[in-house]
């Protein structure tokens, strides 16, 4: 099944529920797919993918979005640094 990323009006609420306003400014809204909102970090170029309704985190692995926990998602984007 082919899924297309839908780009439209940016939805910042899922990201704002996870990070401070200052850290949110480091991200670009890339779109949404199947309820998962995609944000790309401007420096690391890695994605923080957050399901809009539940706030669950996902990582794109081998052609699919796999659920991961918050710590894994943050570490994937930022590396081992603490935020």
Biopython code that builds the backbone (N, CA, C, O; Angstrom):
import numpy as np
from Bio.PDB.StructureBuilder import StructureBuilder

atoms = [
    (1, "UNK", "N", (0.841, -1.174, 0.000)),
    (1, "UNK", "CA", (0.000, 0.000, 0.000)),
    (1, "UNK", "C", (0.887, 1.239, 0.000)),
    (1, "UNK", "O", (1.801, 1.357, 0.817)),
    (2, "UNK", "N", (0.620, 2.141, -0.900)),
    (2, "UNK", "CA", (1.379, 3.372, -0.994)),
    (2, "UNK", "C", (0.752, 4.446, -0.112)),
    (2, "UNK", "O", (-0.455, 4.681, -0.164)),
    (3, "UNK", "N", (1.572, 5.080, 0.683)),
    (3, "UNK", "CA", (1.097, 6.164, 1.536)),
    (3, "UNK", "C", (1.822, 7.434, 1.125)),
    (3, "UNK", "O", (3.043, 7.439, 0.964)),
    (4, "UNK", "N", (1.074, 8.494, 0.957)),
    (4, "UNK", "CA", (1.674, 9.764, 0.551)),
    (4, "UNK", "C", (1.740, 10.712, 1.735)),
    (4, "UNK", "O", (0.833, 10.755, 2.567)),
    (5, "UNK", "N", (2.820, 11.466, 1.797)),
    (5, "UNK", "CA", (2.947, 12.503, 2.813)),
    (5, "UNK", "C", (2.112, 13.684, 2.385)),
    (5, "UNK", "O", (2.234, 14.171, 1.261)),
    (6, "UNK", "N", (1.260, 14.143, 3.287)),
    (6, "UNK", "CA", (0.406, 15.294, 3.007)),
    (6, "UNK", "C", (1.034, 16.530, 3.631)),
    (6, "UNK", "O", (1.306, 16.576, 4.830)),
    (7, "UNK", "N", (1.256, 17.522, 2.792)),
    (7, "UNK", "CA", (1.824, 18.773, 3.259)),
    (7, "UNK", "C", (0.727, 19.820, 3.205)),
    (7, "UNK", "O", (0.032, 19.950, 2.197)),
    (8, "UNK", "N", (0.576, 20.544, 4.258)),
    (8, "UNK", "CA", (-0.437, 21.585, 4.330)),
    (8, "UNK", "C", (-0.051, 22.567, 5.403)),
    (8, "UNK", "O", (1.128, 22.853, 5.614)),
    (9, "UNK", "N", (-1.044, 23.073, 6.072)),
    (9, "UNK", "CA", (-0.804, 24.007, 7.172)),
    (9, "UNK", "C", (-0.022, 23.295, 8.275)),
    (9, "UNK", "O", (-0.439, 22.225, 8.720)),
    (10, "UNK", "N", (1.101, 23.859, 8.729)),
    (10, "UNK", "CA", (1.902, 23.206, 9.771)),
    (10, "UNK", "C", (1.114, 22.968, 11.058)),
    (10, "UNK", "O", (0.355, 23.828, 11.504)),
    (11, "UNK", "N", (1.304, 21.808, 11.636)),
    (11, "UNK", "CA", (0.701, 21.439, 12.913)),
    (11, "UNK", "C", (1.827, 21.328, 13.932)),
    (11, "UNK", "O", (2.554, 20.334, 13.952)),
    (12, "UNK", "N", (1.971, 22.330, 14.766)),
    (12, "UNK", "CA", (3.058, 22.377, 15.740)),
    (12, "UNK", "C", (2.664, 21.813, 17.101)),
    (12, "UNK", "O", (3.533, 21.613, 17.949)),
    (13, "UNK", "N", (1.396, 21.554, 17.330)),
    (13, "UNK", "CA", (0.947, 21.112, 18.660)),
    (13, "UNK", "C", (1.635, 19.840, 19.148)),
    (13, "UNK", "O", (2.075, 19.807, 20.297)),
    (14, "UNK", "N", (1.749, 18.790, 18.330)),
    (14, "UNK", "CA", (2.428, 17.598, 18.840)),
    (14, "UNK", "C", (3.864, 17.874, 19.279)),
    (14, "UNK", "O", (4.308, 17.363, 20.307)),
    (15, "UNK", "N", (4.586, 18.673, 18.508)),
    (15, "UNK", "CA", (5.968, 18.998, 18.857)),
    (15, "UNK", "C", (6.037, 19.867, 20.107)),
    (15, "UNK", "O", (6.891, 19.657, 20.968)),
    (16, "UNK", "N", (5.138, 20.840, 20.205)),
    (16, "UNK", "CA", (5.108, 21.721, 21.375)),
    (16, "UNK", "C", (4.750, 20.975, 22.652)),
    (16, "UNK", "O", (5.070, 21.435, 23.747)),
    (17, "UNK", "N", (4.088, 19.827, 22.523)),
    (17, "UNK", "CA", (3.771, 19.005, 23.678)),
    (17, "UNK", "C", (4.965, 18.207, 24.190)),
    (17, "UNK", "O", (4.906, 17.610, 25.265)),
    (18, "UNK", "N", (6.048, 18.199, 23.415)),
    (18, "UNK", "CA", (7.219, 17.395, 23.747)),
    (18, "UNK", "C", (8.425, 18.265, 24.109)),
    (18, "UNK", "O", (9.173, 17.940, 25.030)),
    (19, "UNK", "N", (8.608, 19.360, 23.389)),
    (19, "UNK", "CA", (9.800, 20.191, 23.538)),
    (19, "UNK", "C", (9.445, 21.612, 23.939)),
    (19, "UNK", "O", (8.310, 22.057, 23.764)),
    (20, "UNK", "N", (10.423, 22.312, 24.474)),
    (20, "UNK", "CA", (10.244, 23.724, 24.799)),
    (20, "UNK", "C", (10.094, 24.532, 23.507)),
    (20, "UNK", "O", (10.441, 24.054, 22.428)),
    (21, "UNK", "N", (9.586, 25.734, 23.621)),
    (21, "UNK", "CA", (9.418, 26.605, 22.451)),
    (21, "UNK", "C", (10.763, 26.842, 21.751)),
    (21, "UNK", "O", (10.837, 26.848, 20.522)),
    (22, "UNK", "N", (11.813, 27.034, 22.537)),
    (22, "UNK", "CA", (13.134, 27.276, 21.965)),
    (22, "UNK", "C", (13.605, 26.079, 21.135)),
    (22, "UNK", "O", (14.139, 26.250, 20.039)),
    (23, "UNK", "N", (13.408, 24.880, 21.657)),
    (23, "UNK", "CA", (13.820, 23.687, 20.919)),
    (23, "UNK", "C", (12.935, 23.445, 19.701)),
    (23, "UNK", "O", (13.408, 22.934, 18.686)),
    (24, "UNK", "N", (11.666, 23.804, 19.791)),
    (24, "UNK", "CA", (10.760, 23.647, 18.647)),
    (24, "UNK", "C", (11.237, 24.468, 17.455)),
    (24, "UNK", "O", (11.026, 24.087, 16.304)),
    (25, "UNK", "N", (11.879, 25.591, 17.737)),
    (25, "UNK", "CA", (12.366, 26.463, 16.668)),
    (25, "UNK", "C", (13.475, 25.816, 15.842)),
    (25, "UNK", "O", (13.815, 26.317, 14.770)),
    (26, "UNK", "N", (14.039, 24.718, 16.323)),
    (26, "UNK", "CA", (15.084, 24.000, 15.598)),
    (26, "UNK", "C", (14.522, 23.047, 14.542)),
    (26, "UNK", "O", (15.285, 22.406, 13.819)),
    (27, "UNK", "N", (13.195, 22.950, 14.448)),
    (27, "UNK", "CA", (12.567, 21.978, 13.562)),
    (27, "UNK", "C", (11.792, 22.640, 12.426)),
    (27, "UNK", "O", (11.320, 23.772, 12.528)),
    (28, "UNK", "N", (11.686, 21.875, 11.339)),
    (28, "UNK", "CA", (10.867, 22.254, 10.194)),
    (28, "UNK", "C", (9.698, 21.278, 10.114)),
    (28, "UNK", "O", (9.875, 20.078, 10.323)),
    (29, "UNK", "N", (8.531, 21.777, 9.820)),
    (29, "UNK", "CA", (7.369, 20.924, 9.578)),
    (29, "UNK", "C", (7.508, 20.347, 8.179)),
    (29, "UNK", "O", (7.699, 21.088, 7.215)),
    (30, "UNK", "N", (7.411, 19.023, 8.065)),
    (30, "UNK", "CA", (7.595, 18.368, 6.779)),
    (30, "UNK", "C", (6.302, 17.780, 6.209)),
    (30, "UNK", "O", (6.243, 17.460, 5.022)),
    (31, "UNK", "N", (5.274, 17.634, 7.036)),
    (31, "UNK", "CA", (4.018, 17.066, 6.574)),
    (31, "UNK", "C", (3.498, 16.032, 7.553)),
    (31, "UNK", "O", (3.953, 15.947, 8.694)),
    (32, "UNK", "N", (2.535, 15.246, 7.086)),
    (32, "UNK", "CA", (1.947, 14.198, 7.930)),
    (32, "UNK", "C", (1.590, 13.004, 7.052)),
    (32, "UNK", "O", (1.289, 13.142, 5.866)),
    (33, "UNK", "N", (1.632, 11.841, 7.669)),
    (33, "UNK", "CA", (1.258, 10.610, 6.991)),
    (33, "UNK", "C", (0.563, 9.695, 7.998)),
    (33, "UNK", "O", (1.116, 9.392, 9.056)),
    (34, "UNK", "N", (-0.622, 9.268, 7.673)),
    (34, "UNK", "CA", (-1.388, 8.359, 8.530)),
    (34, "UNK", "C", (-1.470, 8.848, 9.973)),
    (34, "UNK", "O", (-1.368, 8.048, 10.903)),
    (35, "UNK", "N", (-1.654, 10.152, 10.168)),
    (35, "UNK", "CA", (-1.783, 10.718, 11.505)),
    (35, "UNK", "C", (-0.475, 11.016, 12.204)),
    (35, "UNK", "O", (-0.478, 11.569, 13.304)),
    (36, "UNK", "N", (0.648, 10.660, 11.590)),
    (36, "UNK", "CA", (1.971, 10.918, 12.159)),
    (36, "UNK", "C", (2.499, 12.213, 11.556)),
    (36, "UNK", "O", (2.603, 12.349, 10.337)),
    (37, "UNK", "N", (2.829, 13.160, 12.426)),
    (37, "UNK", "CA", (3.341, 14.448, 11.973)),
    (37, "UNK", "C", (4.867, 14.374, 11.951)),
    (37, "UNK", "O", (5.496, 13.919, 12.906)),
    (38, "UNK", "N", (5.446, 14.831, 10.841)),
    (38, "UNK", "CA", (6.876, 14.698, 10.598)),
    (38, "UNK", "C", (7.576, 16.046, 10.776)),
    (38, "UNK", "O", (7.215, 17.039, 10.143)),
    (39, "UNK", "N", (8.580, 16.059, 11.646)),
    (39, "UNK", "CA", (9.373, 17.261, 11.878)),
    (39, "UNK", "C", (10.842, 16.919, 11.635)),
    (39, "UNK", "O", (11.330, 15.893, 12.107)),
    (40, "UNK", "N", (11.544, 17.781, 10.898)),
    (40, "UNK", "CA", (12.959, 17.554, 10.612)),
    (40, "UNK", "C", (13.806, 18.576, 11.361)),
    (40, "UNK", "O", (13.547, 19.778, 11.299)),
    (41, "UNK", "N", (14.822, 18.086, 12.070)),
    (41, "UNK", "CA", (15.720, 18.974, 12.801)),
    (41, "UNK", "C", (16.650, 19.674, 11.808)),
    (41, "UNK", "O", (17.220, 19.029, 10.928)),
    (42, "UNK", "N", (16.801, 20.972, 11.949)),
    (42, "UNK", "CA", (17.552, 21.741, 10.954)),
    (42, "UNK", "C", (19.053, 21.433, 10.952)),
    (42, "UNK", "O", (19.701, 21.593, 9.917)),
    (43, "UNK", "N", (19.614, 21.003, 12.066)),
    (43, "UNK", "CA", (21.050, 20.710, 12.112)),
    (43, "UNK", "C", (21.360, 19.226, 11.880)),
    (43, "UNK", "O", (22.200, 18.890, 11.045)),
    (44, "UNK", "N", (20.692, 18.352, 12.609)),
    (44, "UNK", "CA", (20.998, 16.921, 12.488)),
    (44, "UNK", "C", (20.345, 16.307, 11.256)),
    (44, "UNK", "O", (20.769, 15.247, 10.795)),
    (45, "UNK", "N", (19.308, 16.968, 10.712)),
    (45, "UNK", "CA", (18.555, 16.493, 9.549)),
    (45, "UNK", "C", (17.801, 15.196, 9.837)),
    (45, "UNK", "O", (17.398, 14.489, 8.914)),
    (46, "UNK", "N", (17.618, 14.892, 11.098)),
    (46, "UNK", "CA", (16.870, 13.695, 11.489)),
    (46, "UNK", "C", (15.449, 14.082, 11.867)),
    (46, "UNK", "O", (15.171, 15.212, 12.268)),
    (47, "UNK", "N", (14.566, 13.115, 11.726)),
    (47, "UNK", "CA", (13.146, 13.360, 11.937)),
    (47, "UNK", "C", (12.681, 12.981, 13.331)),
    (47, "UNK", "O", (13.111, 11.980, 13.905)),
    (48, "UNK", "N", (11.791, 13.806, 13.857)),
    (48, "UNK", "CA", (11.038, 13.490, 15.063)),
    (48, "UNK", "C", (9.602, 13.337, 14.595)),
    (48, "UNK", "O", (8.962, 14.313, 14.202)),
    (49, "UNK", "N", (9.098, 12.111, 14.638)),
    (49, "UNK", "CA", (7.770, 11.774, 14.117)),
    (49, "UNK", "C", (6.830, 11.497, 15.284)),
    (49, "UNK", "O", (7.068, 10.593, 16.085)),
    (50, "UNK", "N", (5.761, 12.286, 15.371)),
    (50, "UNK", "CA", (4.860, 12.212, 16.514)),
    (50, "UNK", "C", (3.428, 12.016, 16.031)),
    (50, "UNK", "O", (2.945, 12.776, 15.192)),
    (51, "UNK", "N", (2.757, 11.012, 16.550)),
    (51, "UNK", "CA", (1.352, 10.787, 16.204)),
    (51, "UNK", "C", (0.537, 11.908, 16.831)),
    (51, "UNK", "O", (0.617, 12.142, 18.037)),
    (52, "UNK", "N", (-0.245, 12.600, 16.013)),
    (52, "UNK", "CA", (-0.923, 13.827, 16.443)),
    (52, "UNK", "C", (-1.913, 13.623, 17.579)),
    (52, "UNK", "O", (-1.993, 14.468, 18.471)),
    (53, "UNK", "N", (-2.656, 12.550, 17.576)),
    (53, "UNK", "CA", (-3.710, 12.351, 18.569)),
    (53, "UNK", "C", (-3.162, 11.767, 19.874)),
    (53, "UNK", "O", (-3.518, 12.227, 20.959)),
    (54, "UNK", "N", (-2.309, 10.768, 19.767)),
    (54, "UNK", "CA", (-1.851, 10.051, 20.965)),
    (54, "UNK", "C", (-0.523, 10.562, 21.521)),
    (54, "UNK", "O", (-0.217, 10.335, 22.692)),
    (55, "UNK", "N", (0.275, 11.255, 20.690)),
    (55, "UNK", "CA", (1.587, 11.705, 21.123)),
    (55, "UNK", "C", (2.641, 10.613, 21.101)),
    (55, "UNK", "O", (3.743, 10.811, 21.614)),
    (56, "UNK", "N", (2.325, 9.466, 20.518)),
    (56, "UNK", "CA", (3.312, 8.386, 20.415)),
    (56, "UNK", "C", (4.374, 8.753, 19.379)),
    (56, "UNK", "O", (4.127, 9.561, 18.485)),
    (57, "UNK", "N", (5.552, 8.155, 19.509)),
    (57, "UNK", "CA", (6.686, 8.463, 18.646)),
    (57, "UNK", "C", (6.947, 7.320, 17.680)),
    (57, "UNK", "O", (6.719, 6.153, 17.997)),
    (58, "UNK", "N", (7.435, 7.680, 16.483)),
    (58, "UNK", "CA", (7.719, 6.695, 15.451)),
    (58, "UNK", "C", (9.026, 7.034, 14.761)),
    (58, "UNK", "O", (9.416, 8.197, 14.660)),
    (59, "UNK", "N", (9.698, 5.980, 14.284)),
    (59, "UNK", "CA", (10.888, 6.149, 13.472)),
    (59, "UNK", "C", (10.661, 5.403, 12.167)),
    (59, "UNK", "O", (10.111, 4.302, 12.158)),
    (60, "UNK", "N", (11.084, 6.004, 11.079)),
    (60, "UNK", "CA", (10.947, 5.390, 9.763)),
    (60, "UNK", "C", (12.097, 4.418, 9.556)),
    (60, "UNK", "O", (13.254, 4.820, 9.434)),
    (61, "UNK", "N", (11.762, 3.134, 9.519)),
    (61, "UNK", "CA", (12.770, 2.083, 9.400)),
    (61, "UNK", "C", (12.339, 1.097, 8.320)),
    (61, "UNK", "O", (11.236, 0.554, 8.370)),
    (62, "UNK", "N", (13.204, 0.874, 7.356)),
    (62, "UNK", "CA", (12.946, -0.113, 6.297)),
    (62, "UNK", "C", (11.571, 0.062, 5.647)),
    (62, "UNK", "O", (10.857, -0.914, 5.421)),
    (63, "UNK", "N", (11.209, 1.304, 5.350)),
    (63, "UNK", "CA", (9.976, 1.566, 4.616)),
    (63, "UNK", "C", (8.712, 1.611, 5.439)),
    (63, "UNK", "O", (7.618, 1.648, 4.876)),
    (64, "UNK", "N", (8.827, 1.609, 6.767)),
    (64, "UNK", "CA", (7.627, 1.653, 7.605)),
    (64, "UNK", "C", (7.901, 2.481, 8.855)),
    (64, "UNK", "O", (9.050, 2.662, 9.258)),
    (65, "UNK", "N", (6.841, 2.973, 9.451)),
    (65, "UNK", "CA", (6.939, 3.733, 10.685)),
    (65, "UNK", "C", (6.765, 2.782, 11.866)),
    (65, "UNK", "O", (5.706, 2.182, 12.047)),
    (66, "UNK", "N", (7.818, 2.658, 12.659)),
    (66, "UNK", "CA", (7.858, 1.743, 13.794)),
    (66, "UNK", "C", (7.769, 2.565, 15.073)),
    (66, "UNK", "O", (8.482, 3.556, 15.231)),
    (67, "UNK", "N", (6.893, 2.154, 15.984)),
    (67, "UNK", "CA", (6.750, 2.880, 17.246)),
    (67, "UNK", "C", (7.984, 2.704, 18.115)),
    (67, "UNK", "O", (8.503, 1.599, 18.276)),
    (68, "UNK", "N", (8.443, 3.821, 18.672)),
    (68, "UNK", "CA", (9.557, 3.832, 19.617)),
    (68, "UNK", "C", (9.131, 4.683, 20.812)),
    (68, "UNK", "O", (8.103, 5.357, 20.757)),
    (69, "UNK", "N", (9.913, 4.655, 21.884)),
    (69, "UNK", "CA", (9.538, 5.470, 23.035)),
    (69, "UNK", "C", (10.147, 6.873, 22.915)),
    (69, "UNK", "O", (10.964, 7.134, 22.032)),
    (70, "UNK", "N", (9.740, 7.755, 23.804)),
    (70, "UNK", "CA", (10.167, 9.154, 23.762)),
    (70, "UNK", "C", (11.686, 9.273, 23.838)),
    (70, "UNK", "O", (12.284, 10.025, 23.069)),
    (71, "UNK", "N", (12.306, 8.554, 24.741)),
    (71, "UNK", "CA", (13.749, 8.630, 24.913)),
    (71, "UNK", "C", (14.485, 8.216, 23.643)),
    (71, "UNK", "O", (15.465, 8.853, 23.255)),
    (72, "UNK", "N", (14.019, 7.161, 23.003)),
    (72, "UNK", "CA", (14.631, 6.708, 21.758)),
    (72, "UNK", "C", (14.482, 7.765, 20.663)),
    (72, "UNK", "O", (15.414, 8.006, 19.896)),
    (73, "UNK", "N", (13.316, 8.387, 20.596)),
    (73, "UNK", "CA", (13.064, 9.403, 19.577)),
    (73, "UNK", "C", (13.965, 10.617, 19.765)),
    (73, "UNK", "O", (14.550, 11.119, 18.806)),
    (74, "UNK", "N", (14.073, 11.086, 21.007)),
    (74, "UNK", "CA", (14.905, 12.252, 21.297)),
    (74, "UNK", "C", (16.377, 11.931, 21.034)),
    (74, "UNK", "O", (17.096, 12.743, 20.452)),
    (75, "UNK", "N", (16.821, 10.755, 21.457)),
    (75, "UNK", "CA", (18.208, 10.378, 21.232)),
    (75, "UNK", "C", (18.505, 10.227, 19.747)),
    (75, "UNK", "O", (19.596, 10.578, 19.298)),
    (76, "UNK", "N", (17.554, 9.712, 18.980)),
    (76, "UNK", "CA", (17.756, 9.576, 17.535)),
    (76, "UNK", "C", (17.991, 10.951, 16.900)),
    (76, "UNK", "O", (18.875, 11.106, 16.058)),
    (77, "UNK", "N", (17.205, 11.933, 17.303)),
    (77, "UNK", "CA", (17.324, 13.269, 16.714)),
    (77, "UNK", "C", (18.571, 13.997, 17.194)),
    (77, "UNK", "O", (19.305, 14.569, 16.387)),
    (78, "UNK", "N", (18.815, 13.981, 18.485)),
    (78, "UNK", "CA", (19.880, 14.786, 19.073)),
    (78, "UNK", "C", (21.166, 14.038, 19.383)),
    (78, "UNK", "O", (22.193, 14.672, 19.627)),
    (79, "UNK", "N", (21.143, 12.720, 19.381)),
    (79, "UNK", "CA", (22.289, 11.964, 19.849)),
    (79, "UNK", "C", (22.193, 11.853, 21.370)),
    (79, "UNK", "O", (21.127, 12.093, 21.936)),
    (80, "UNK", "N", (23.270, 11.498, 22.028)),
    (80, "UNK", "CA", (23.204, 11.257, 23.467)),
    (80, "UNK", "C", (23.127, 12.512, 24.328)),
    (80, "UNK", "O", (23.075, 12.403, 25.554)),
    (81, "UNK", "N", (23.119, 13.713, 23.721)),
    (81, "UNK", "CA", (23.050, 14.938, 24.538)),
    (81, "UNK", "C", (21.724, 15.007, 25.278)),
    (81, "UNK", "O", (20.711, 14.499, 24.796)),
    (82, "UNK", "N", (21.727, 15.606, 26.397)),
    (82, "UNK", "CA", (20.508, 15.788, 27.200)),
    (82, "UNK", "C", (19.823, 17.089, 26.810)),
    (82, "UNK", "O", (20.481, 18.103, 26.581)),
    (83, "UNK", "N", (18.501, 17.053, 26.736)),
    (83, "UNK", "CA", (17.763, 18.284, 26.472)),
    (83, "UNK", "C", (16.861, 18.586, 27.637)),
    (83, "UNK", "O", (16.145, 19.587, 27.620)),
]
sb = StructureBuilder()
sb.init_structure("model")
sb.init_model(0)
sb.init_chain("A")
sb.init_seg("    ")
for serial, (resi, resn, name, xyz) in enumerate(atoms, 1):
    if name == "N":
        sb.init_residue(resn, " ", resi, " ")
    sb.init_atom(name, np.array(xyz, "f"), 0.0, 1.0, " ", f" {name:<3s}", serial, name[0])
structure = sb.get_structure()
